């Protein structure tokens, strides 16, 4: 009976170690961010959900936006903008906002822009919806 009990304890220990190493090998938490653009003139709000790792949500260019966000390390101020855009000097203010997580790190970002063109020139495809 002693050997049966010792076998059971050893089996439980090995099984427990297997579970611990499986937990340690868990994938990086996915990125989940809600993006909004609010018109300063009308108060109209456009919003999308962007998921990365795996790519998902209802962002029209989710894969490209995820790539841009990953390249910027999740820092919206470091997004590579578009240099091929010439924006009109028309003041139609918008507020861009991002809330969620990037690789399990909380994201809270909000900026004012003179118009949607300026927003897209500075943030690339991330706010192009």
C-alpha positions as CSV (number, residue, x, y, z in Angstrom):
1,X,0.0,0.0,0.0
2,X,2.9,2.3,0.7
3,X,4.3,2.0,-2.8
4,X,0.8,2.7,-4.3
5,X,0.5,5.9,-2.2
6,X,4.1,6.9,-3.2
7,X,3.2,6.3,-6.8
8,X,0.1,8.4,-6.6
9,X,1.9,11.3,-5.0
10,X,4.7,11.1,-7.6
11,X,2.2,11.0,-10.4
12,X,0.3,14.0,-9.0
13,X,3.6,15.9,-8.6
14,X,4.7,15.2,-12.2
15,X,1.2,16.1,-13.5
16,X,1.3,19.4,-11.5
17,X,4.7,20.2,-13.0
18,X,3.3,19.6,-16.5
19,X,0.5,22.1,-15.8
20,X,2.9,24.7,-14.5
21,X,5.1,24.5,-17.6
22,X,2.1,24.7,-19.9
23,X,1.0,27.9,-18.1
24,X,4.5,29.4,-18.4
25,X,4.4,28.8,-22.2
26,X,1.0,30.6,-22.6
27,X,1.0,33.0,-25.5
28,X,1.3,36.8,-25.0
29,X,-2.1,38.3,-24.3
30,X,-3.7,39.8,-27.4
31,X,-4.1,43.4,-28.1
32,X,-7.7,44.7,-27.8
33,X,-8.3,48.4,-28.4
34,X,-11.4,50.5,-29.0
35,X,-10.7,53.5,-31.3
36,X,-13.0,56.5,-31.5
37,X,-13.0,59.7,-33.6
38,X,-15.3,62.5,-32.3
39,X,-16.2,65.5,-34.4
40,X,-15.7,68.7,-32.6
41,X,-18.3,70.5,-34.6
42,X,-21.2,68.0,-34.5
43,X,-20.3,65.6,-31.7
44,X,-20.7,62.7,-34.1
45,X,-18.7,59.6,-33.0
46,X,-17.2,56.9,-35.2
47,X,-15.8,53.9,-33.4
48,X,-14.1,50.6,-34.2
49,X,-12.7,47.7,-32.4
50,X,-9.1,46.6,-33.3
51,X,-7.8,43.2,-32.2
52,X,-4.3,42.1,-32.8
53,X,-2.8,38.6,-32.0
54,X,-5.0,37.3,-33.6
55,X,-6.1,40.1,-35.9
56,X,-9.8,40.8,-35.6
57,X,-12.5,43.4,-34.9
58,X,-14.3,45.6,-37.3
59,X,-11.4,47.9,-38.3
60,X,-11.5,48.1,-42.1
61,X,-7.6,47.7,-42.3
62,X,-7.1,45.7,-39.2
63,X,-4.0,43.8,-40.3
64,X,-2.2,46.9,-41.5
65,X,-3.2,48.9,-38.4
66,X,-2.0,46.1,-36.1
67,X,1.4,46.1,-37.9
68,X,1.7,49.8,-37.5
69,X,0.8,49.7,-33.8
70,X,3.2,46.8,-33.3
71,X,6.0,48.7,-35.0
72,X,5.3,51.7,-32.7
73,X,5.5,49.4,-29.7
74,X,1.9,50.3,-28.8
75,X,2.8,54.0,-28.4
76,X,0.2,56.0,-30.4
77,X,2.6,59.0,-30.3
78,X,5.2,57.0,-32.2
79,X,2.9,55.8,-35.0
80,X,4.5,56.4,-38.4
81,X,2.3,58.9,-40.2
82,X,1.9,59.4,-43.9
83,X,4.2,61.8,-45.7
84,X,2.3,61.5,-49.0
85,X,-0.7,63.5,-47.7
86,X,-1.3,67.2,-48.2
87,X,-4.1,68.3,-45.9
88,X,-6.4,71.4,-46.5
89,X,-6.1,74.2,-44.0
90,X,-9.8,73.8,-43.0
91,X,-10.5,73.8,-39.3
92,X,-12.9,70.9,-38.6
93,X,-11.6,69.6,-35.3
94,X,-11.7,66.0,-34.3
95,X,-10.7,64.1,-31.2
96,X,-9.0,60.7,-31.6
97,X,-9.1,58.3,-28.6
98,X,-7.8,54.8,-28.0
99,X,-8.7,52.7,-24.9
100,X,-7.8,49.1,-24.2
101,X,-4.6,47.0,-23.9
102,X,-1.5,46.5,-26.0
103,X,0.2,43.2,-25.0
104,X,-1.6,43.3,-21.7
105,X,-0.4,46.9,-21.0
106,X,-3.3,49.4,-20.5
107,X,-3.6,52.0,-23.3
108,X,-5.3,55.3,-22.7
109,X,-4.5,57.9,-25.5
110,X,-6.4,61.0,-26.6
111,X,-5.4,63.8,-29.0
112,X,-7.0,66.8,-30.8
113,X,-6.4,67.3,-34.5
114,X,-7.4,70.2,-36.8
115,X,-9.2,67.9,-39.2
116,X,-9.5,64.2,-40.2
117,X,-6.8,64.6,-42.8
118,X,-4.4,65.8,-40.2
119,X,-5.3,62.9,-37.9
120,X,-4.7,60.3,-40.7
121,X,-1.5,62.0,-41.8
122,X,-0.1,61.7,-38.2
123,X,-1.5,58.2,-37.3
124,X,-1.5,56.4,-40.7
125,X,-4.0,53.6,-41.0
126,X,-4.8,53.2,-37.3
127,X,-7.5,55.8,-37.4
128,X,-8.4,55.4,-41.1
129,X,-12.0,54.3,-40.6
